[in-house]
Amino acid sequence: MSETTTRARAESPSPPPPARLDPAAAFEQLYRAQVHAVTAYFARRSADPHTVADLTADTFVEVITSFAAFDPRKGTARSWVFGIARHVYAAHCAADSRRQEKAERLAGRRELDADQVEELLDRIDAERAGRQLVNELTALPAPDRAVVELVDLAGLTTREAADVLGSSPGALRMRLMRARARLRRTAPGLPTIEG
């Protein structure tokens, strides 16, 4: 190695970590990578395109407002986003159970363009089998439902799902195996679940 090359390397700063390069670009990359999976997650829970759009938007508003707090040492960005989506959905369900808050939320909806409604209706239609599975999952205990949904429907790895649910991957795999077996017994007509 020549002295010039050594000096040039010593003078050039090491590249900053990816999160520090450009937060806006990092968020955009995360958004583009996860928006379809998050939309599908909500389309399995609601047949209303406005609700799906609102929940997806709420999720990414929460993602962008807490983006600086994301720590990749604690799990993948995908599991972090799905954790936020689960909290957004839980908040939505709680608000939905209170009639007055529901009316206020509906009054504040923005109108969707015809193209946006059509796209969301296509997504909702594509998730019809997923909605059927989510309905069948109600026979399972809540922790089992969450595991099957995150791994079999949302496509998270068992490690990512364990991060979302605050569990160890080994314990999550055992819960998933038992939940799948129980679901096969209670709903034999459903499409085959991986496992």
Disulfide bonds with the S-S distance in Angstrom:
none
